[in-house]
């Protein structure tokens, strides 16, 4: 994303002039953004940030963090490949499509990551239970789950039983998604060690 340069001699006057462009000269502003003009990009960013965020919330119904990621992805697309525009209405239509496609791409990326995590967890469980009879594995699982504290059991159930995201698991435990991921990995490692023991 182009860096914003809001300082230096004449910056305030330049930003005021560019803000006026947004109202009457959308085409010129978009052309300047397309050529890599950082000041023009800054004006467009400020003018569209809240609208993009609101669209991301409306499209995804997700939390603030996810929606901010959608806005960031959208603004990267704007900086890289905004086409020539004839006016504000055309820009608005293009921005709606850009936010929507960014949201869809991030949702798909998240779904693929969850699928990979589930597959990795299943491989870990399979490795733990390899060679055991179904009854022995079931007895072992019941025993180790009795030894796991209530919060860890709830985290396992949310993540692997209800397909919750790491962020959702973390919120339930009062920690971040990254912290929840670390706790789950350590718990699975501990469970694997108890099978061998």
MARKE-686727 format. One record per residue (C-alpha): x, y, z. Coordinates in steps of 0.05 Angstrom, whole numbers, padded with zeros to 5 digits. Last residue first. Example, Ala and Ser with C-alpha at 12.3 -4.5 7.8 and 13.67 -1.06 7.14 Angstrom:
MARKE-686727
{X:00273	Y:-00021	Z:00143};
{X:00246	Y:-00090	Z:00156};
This chain:
MARKE-686727
{X:00052	Y:-00869	Z:00572};
{X:00044	Y:-00868	Z:00496};
{X:-00028	Y:-00845	Z:00500};
{X:-00010	Y:-00794	Z:00554};
{X:00042	Y:-00763	Z:00509};
{X:-00010	Y:-00752	Z:00453};
{X:-00056	Y:-00719	Z:00504};
{X:00000	Y:-00672	Z:00525};
{X:00015	Y:-00655	Z:00452};
{X:-00059	Y:-00643	Z:00440};
{X:-00061	Y:-00597	Z:00501};
{X:00001	Y:-00559	Z:00479};
{X:-00029	Y:-00548	Z:00410};
{X:-00096	Y:-00526	Z:00441};
{X:-00061	Y:-00477	Z:00487};
{X:-00020	Y:-00448	Z:00430};
{X:-00081	Y:-00439	Z:00386};
{X:-00120	Y:-00406	Z:00443};
{X:-00062	Y:-00357	Z:00453};
{X:-00063	Y:-00340	Z:00379};
{X:-00139	Y:-00330	Z:00381};
{X:-00131	Y:-00282	Z:00440};
{X:-00151	Y:-00300	Z:00511};
{X:-00215	Y:-00298	Z:00553};
{X:-00229	Y:-00372	Z:00545};
{X:-00292	Y:-00363	Z:00503};
{X:-00259	Y:-00307	Z:00466};
{X:-00200	Y:-00352	Z:00449};
{X:-00245	Y:-00406	Z:00421};
{X:-00281	Y:-00354	Z:00378};
{X:-00214	Y:-00326	Z:00353};
{X:-00189	Y:-00397	Z:00339};
{X:-00250	Y:-00407	Z:00295};
{X:-00305	Y:-00454	Z:00318};
{X:-00315	Y:-00521	Z:00283};
{X:-00366	Y:-00545	Z:00334};
{X:-00333	Y:-00609	Z:00357};
{X:-00261	Y:-00593	Z:00340};
{X:-00253	Y:-00521	Z:00362};
{X:-00312	Y:-00514	Z:00410};
{X:-00304	Y:-00582	Z:00441};
{X:-00230	Y:-00575	Z:00450};
{X:-00238	Y:-00506	Z:00482};
{X:-00293	Y:-00532	Z:00528};
{X:-00247	Y:-00590	Z:00550};
{X:-00191	Y:-00540	Z:00563};
{X:-00238	Y:-00496	Z:00604};
{X:-00263	Y:-00555	Z:00645};
{X:-00195	Y:-00582	Z:00664};
{X:-00168	Y:-00644	Z:00629};
{X:-00163	Y:-00707	Z:00671};
{X:-00233	Y:-00731	Z:00653};
{X:-00216	Y:-00719	Z:00580};
{X:-00156	Y:-00765	Z:00589};
{X:-00198	Y:-00823	Z:00614};
{X:-00253	Y:-00816	Z:00562};
{X:-00202	Y:-00813	Z:00506};
{X:-00165	Y:-00874	Z:00533};
{X:-00229	Y:-00914	Z:00537};
{X:-00248	Y:-00895	Z:00466};
{X:-00178	Y:-00912	Z:00440};
{X:-00180	Y:-00979	Z:00474};
{X:-00249	Y:-00994	Z:00446};
{X:-00230	Y:-00974	Z:00376};
{X:-00169	Y:-01019	Z:00379};
{X:-00102	Y:-00984	Z:00380};
{X:-00051	Y:-00987	Z:00324};
{X:-00051	Y:-00913	Z:00312};
{X:-00089	Y:-00874	Z:00366};
{X:-00038	Y:-00819	Z:00376};
{X:-00021	Y:-00815	Z:00302};
{X:-00095	Y:-00813	Z:00285};
{X:-00104	Y:-00756	Z:00335};
{X:-00047	Y:-00718	Z:00303};
{X:-00072	Y:-00732	Z:00233};
{X:-00141	Y:-00707	Z:00254};
{X:-00110	Y:-00644	Z:00282};
{X:-00073	Y:-00631	Z:00217};
{X:-00136	Y:-00642	Z:00176};
{X:-00175	Y:-00595	Z:00222};
{X:-00120	Y:-00542	Z:00215};
{X:-00119	Y:-00549	Z:00139};
{X:-00195	Y:-00542	Z:00136};
{X:-00192	Y:-00481	Z:00181};
{X:-00139	Y:-00450	Z:00136};
{X:-00182	Y:-00463	Z:00075};
{X:-00242	Y:-00432	Z:00109};
{X:-00201	Y:-00370	Z:00128};
{X:-00177	Y:-00361	Z:00056};
{X:-00248	Y:-00369	Z:00031};
{X:-00273	Y:-00316	Z:00080};
{X:-00215	Y:-00270	Z:00060};
{X:-00230	Y:-00278	Z:-00014};
{X:-00305	Y:-00266	Z:-00003};
{X:-00290	Y:-00203	Z:00037};
{X:-00242	Y:-00176	Z:-00015};
{X:-00293	Y:-00191	Z:-00070};
{X:-00347	Y:-00153	Z:-00033};
{X:-00302	Y:-00094	Z:-00016};
{X:-00279	Y:-00088	Z:-00088};
{X:-00349	Y:-00095	Z:-00116};
{X:-00375	Y:-00040	Z:-00070};
{X:-00315	Y:00002	Z:-00088};
{X:-00329	Y:-00005	Z:-00163};
{X:-00401	Y:00015	Z:-00155};
{X:-00381	Y:00076	Z:-00113};
{X:-00328	Y:00096	Z:-00164};
{X:-00379	Y:00094	Z:-00220};
{X:-00426	Y:00137	Z:-00179};
{X:-00371	Y:00187	Z:-00161};
{X:-00351	Y:00200	Z:-00233};
{X:-00320	Y:00177	Z:-00299};
{X:-00271	Y:00128	Z:-00268};
{X:-00205	Y:00102	Z:-00295};
{X:-00187	Y:00036	Z:-00262};
{X:-00160	Y:00027	Z:-00192};
{X:-00107	Y:-00027	Z:-00196};
{X:-00054	Y:-00030	Z:-00142};
{X:-00075	Y:00025	Z:-00093};
{X:-00148	Y:00006	Z:-00097};
{X:-00132	Y:-00068	Z:-00089};
{X:-00090	Y:-00052	Z:-00027};
{X:-00149	Y:-00010	Z:-00002};
{X:-00195	Y:-00070	Z:-00009};
{X:-00147	Y:-00116	Z:00028};
{X:-00141	Y:-00065	Z:00085};
{X:-00217	Y:-00057	Z:00087};
{X:-00226	Y:-00133	Z:00091};
{X:-00173	Y:-00138	Z:00146};
{X:-00211	Y:-00083	Z:00184};
{X:-00274	Y:-00125	Z:00176};
{X:-00238	Y:-00186	Z:00207};
{X:-00214	Y:-00146	Z:00266};
{X:-00281	Y:-00112	Z:00278};
{X:-00319	Y:-00177	Z:00283};
{X:-00360	Y:-00211	Z:00228};
{X:-00428	Y:-00198	Z:00198};
{X:-00395	Y:-00211	Z:00131};
{X:-00429	Y:-00167	Z:00079};
{X:-00456	Y:-00114	Z:00128};
{X:-00392	Y:-00109	Z:00169};
{X:-00350	Y:-00104	Z:00105};
{X:-00398	Y:-00052	Z:00077};
{X:-00391	Y:-00010	Z:00141};
{X:-00315	Y:-00016	Z:00138};
{X:-00315	Y:00005	Z:00065};
{X:-00359	Y:00065	Z:00080};
{X:-00315	Y:00085	Z:00139};
{X:-00251	Y:00081	Z:00099};
{X:-00278	Y:00114	Z:00035};
{X:-00262	Y:00188	Z:00043};
{X:-00200	Y:00177	Z:00084};
{X:-00173	Y:00126	Z:00035};
{X:-00190	Y:00170	Z:-00026};
{X:-00153	Y:00229	Z:00006};
{X:-00094	Y:00186	Z:00024};
{X:-00091	Y:00156	Z:-00046};
{X:-00090	Y:00227	Z:-00075};
{X:-00032	Y:00244	Z:-00029};
{X:00005	Y:00181	Z:-00048};
{X:00001	Y:00191	Z:-00123};
{X:00013	Y:00122	Z:-00152};
{X:-00010	Y:00134	Z:-00224};
{X:-00076	Y:00099	Z:-00209};
{X:-00087	Y:00145	Z:-00149};
{X:-00078	Y:00205	Z:-00195};
{X:-00127	Y:00176	Z:-00246};
{X:-00176	Y:00163	Z:-00189};
{X:-00171	Y:00235	Z:-00167};
{X:-00179	Y:00261	Z:-00237};
{X:-00242	Y:00219	Z:-00248};
{X:-00270	Y:00239	Z:-00181};
{X:-00265	Y:00312	Z:-00201};
{X:-00321	Y:00351	Z:-00168};
{X:-00327	Y:00322	Z:-00098};
{X:-00263	Y:00283	Z:-00092};
{X:-00224	Y:00340	Z:-00126};
{X:-00243	Y:00386	Z:-00069};
{X:-00208	Y:00339	Z:-00022};
{X:-00147	Y:00341	Z:-00067};
{X:-00144	Y:00417	Z:-00061};
{X:-00149	Y:00412	Z:00015};
{X:-00095	Y:00358	Z:00016};
{X:-00049	Y:00402	Z:-00027};
{X:-00060	Y:00462	Z:00019};
{X:-00045	Y:00420	Z:00080};
{X:00017	Y:00390	Z:00048};
{X:00046	Y:00457	Z:00026};
{X:00112	Y:00447	Z:00059};
{X:00122	Y:00379	Z:00090};
{X:00077	Y:00329	Z:00123};
{X:00020	Y:00284	Z:00103};
{X:00059	Y:00231	Z:00065};
{X:00017	Y:00169	Z:00062};
{X:00054	Y:00106	Z:00044};
{X:00028	Y:00068	Z:-00016};
{X:00000	Y:00000	Z:00000};
